[in-house]
Amino acid sequence: MCLAVPGKILSMMGDDLTRSGRVSFGGVVKEVNLAYVPEAEVGNYVVVHVGFAIAILDEAEAEQTLRDLEQMALEA
């Protein structure tokens, strides 16, 4: 089973394969590799799996996913 979590890009650094960014997951900020999403920009939401951003999400979809995860945690 895989779990990919959406997060918002706060800042970016590096180029090509060394491209990374600080990404906020509901207030928890982690450094994430952005090499797989070269078109990503600060303010975009990205889906992150094991430290790599694998896709860009629109804001509404990302926020709905975060609400769903929060609800699941409350019910556990």
C-alpha positions in Angstrom: 0.0 0.0 0.0 1.3 3.5 -0.9 0.4 6.8 0.6 1.1 10.0 -1.1 0.4 13.2 0.8 -0.3 16.7 -0.6 1.8 19.6 0.6 2.3 23.3 -0.4 5.7 24.4 -1.7 7.0 27.3 0.4 10.4 27.8 -1.2 12.6 26.1 -3.8 16.4 25.8 -4.5 18.7 23.9 -6.8 18.4 22.9 -10.5 17.4 19.8 -12.4 18.1 16.6 -10.4 19.2 18.6 -7.3 16.0 20.7 -7.3 14.3 20.6 -3.9 11.9 22.7 -1.8 10.5 23.2 1.6 7.0 21.8 1.6 4.3 22.3 4.3 2.1 19.4 5.2 -0.5 21.1 7.4 2.2 23.1 9.3 4.8 20.4 9.3 7.6 21.5 6.9 9.9 19.0 5.2 12.5 19.2 2.5 11.2 17.4 -0.7 12.9 16.5 -3.9 11.2 18.4 -6.8 13.1 16.9 -9.7 10.1 14.9 -11.0 7.9 18.1 -11.2 10.1 20.7 -13.1 7.1 22.9 -13.8 6.2 23.3 -10.1 6.4 26.7 -8.5 6.3 28.2 -5.0 2.6 28.2 -3.9 1.7 25.0 -5.9 0.5 21.9 -4.1 2.4 18.7 -4.8 1.7 15.1 -4.0 4.7 13.7 -2.1 5.7 10.1 -1.8 8.8 9.0 0.2 10.4 12.5 -0.1 9.7 13.0 -3.8 7.1 15.3 -5.3 5.4 13.1 -8.0 2.6 15.4 -9.3 1.1 18.9 -9.0 -2.4 19.2 -7.6 -4.9 22.0 -7.9 -5.5 23.8 -4.6 -9.1 22.7 -4.2 -8.2 19.0 -4.7 -5.3 19.3 -2.3 -7.4 20.9 0.4 -10.1 18.3 0.1 -7.6 15.5 0.4 -6.1 17.2 3.6 -9.6 17.5 5.0 -10.3 13.8 4.3 -7.0 12.7 6.0 -7.9 14.9 9.0 -11.3 13.3 9.2 -9.9 9.8 9.0 -7.5 10.6 11.9 -10.4 11.8 14.0 -12.3 8.6 13.4 -9.4 6.3 14.2 
